[in-house]
Amino acid sequence: MSPEDLAGTELVLEPDAHPAAKPFKEALAADGIPFTSFTVDDVGAEHERLRALGVCFTQEPVGMGPVTTAVLDDTCGNLIQIAHSSG
């Protein structure tokens, strides 16, 4: 949840205390697979805004046909994708 938008989206991920959770999370991150994805209006603008706030991206914005994606590290062992469609 953002201090700028207290009613906005909040991502709450389960703790990885379960024996299967930690290896699953580590395998996804090692293979560069995002745990979840969020739609944004403009990946390029959101990428720049988040980078200015110190967010580390593991994938810069990439266009794939009508979809543009970028992937960030949430600092808790998860990769999060942001995406928008131009179509």
C-alpha positions as CSV (number, residue, x, y, z in Angstrom):
1,M,0.0,0.0,0.0
2,S,1.3,3.4,-0.9
3,P,1.3,6.4,1.5
4,E,0.1,8.4,-1.5
5,D,-3.0,6.2,-2.0
6,L,-4.0,4.4,1.2
7,A,-7.0,2.9,-0.6
8,G,-4.8,1.6,-3.4
9,T,-3.6,-1.9,-4.2
10,E,-1.8,-3.8,-1.5
11,L,0.1,-7.0,-2.3
12,V,0.3,-9.4,0.7
13,L,2.2,-12.6,0.0
14,E,2.1,-15.6,2.2
15,P,5.1,-16.2,4.5
16,D,7.5,-18.9,3.2
17,A,7.6,-20.9,6.4
18,H,5.9,-23.9,4.8
19,P,8.6,-26.4,3.6
20,A,7.4,-26.2,0.0
21,A,7.0,-22.4,-0.2
22,K,10.7,-21.4,0.0
23,P,12.1,-23.7,-2.6
24,F,9.2,-22.8,-5.0
25,K,9.8,-19.1,-4.5
26,E,13.6,-19.5,-5.0
27,A,13.1,-21.6,-8.1
28,L,10.8,-19.0,-9.7
29,A,13.3,-16.2,-8.9
30,A,16.3,-18.2,-10.2
31,D,14.5,-18.8,-13.5
32,G,13.4,-15.2,-13.7
33,I,9.7,-16.0,-13.5
34,P,7.5,-13.3,-11.9
35,F,5.4,-14.5,-9.0
36,T,2.5,-12.2,-10.1
37,S,1.7,-9.5,-12.6
38,F,0.0,-6.1,-12.4
39,T,-1.6,-4.1,-15.2
40,V,-0.5,-0.5,-15.4
41,D,-1.5,2.3,-17.9
42,D,2.1,2.8,-19.2
43,V,5.0,0.4,-18.3
44,G,7.6,3.0,-19.5
45,A,6.3,5.7,-17.2
46,E,5.8,3.4,-14.3
47,H,9.3,1.9,-14.8
48,E,10.8,5.4,-14.6
49,R,8.7,6.4,-11.6
50,L,9.6,3.3,-9.6
51,R,13.3,3.4,-10.6
52,A,13.4,7.0,-9.3
53,L,12.1,5.6,-6.0
54,G,15.0,3.1,-5.9
55,V,13.2,0.0,-7.2
56,C,15.6,-2.5,-8.9
57,F,14.3,-4.0,-12.2
58,T,15.5,-7.4,-13.4
59,Q,13.9,-6.8,-16.8
60,E,13.7,-3.4,-18.4
61,P,10.6,-2.5,-20.4
62,V,10.3,-4.9,-23.4
63,G,7.7,-4.8,-26.1
64,M,6.3,-8.2,-27.1
65,G,3.7,-7.5,-29.9
66,P,0.8,-5.6,-28.3
67,V,2.1,-6.1,-24.7
68,T,4.9,-4.3,-22.9
69,T,6.3,-5.8,-19.7
70,A,9.0,-5.0,-17.1
71,V,10.0,-7.1,-14.0
72,L,11.1,-5.8,-10.6
73,D,12.6,-7.3,-7.5
74,D,10.3,-6.8,-4.5
75,T,13.4,-7.3,-2.1
76,C,11.6,-10.2,-0.4
77,G,12.7,-12.9,-2.9
78,N,9.8,-12.4,-5.4
79,L,9.8,-11.0,-9.0
80,I,6.8,-8.8,-9.9
81,Q,5.8,-8.0,-13.4
82,I,4.1,-4.9,-14.6
83,A,2.4,-4.9,-18.0
84,H,0.3,-2.9,-20.4
85,S,-1.4,-3.7,-23.6
86,S,-1.5,-1.2,-26.5
87,G,-4.3,-3.1,-28.2
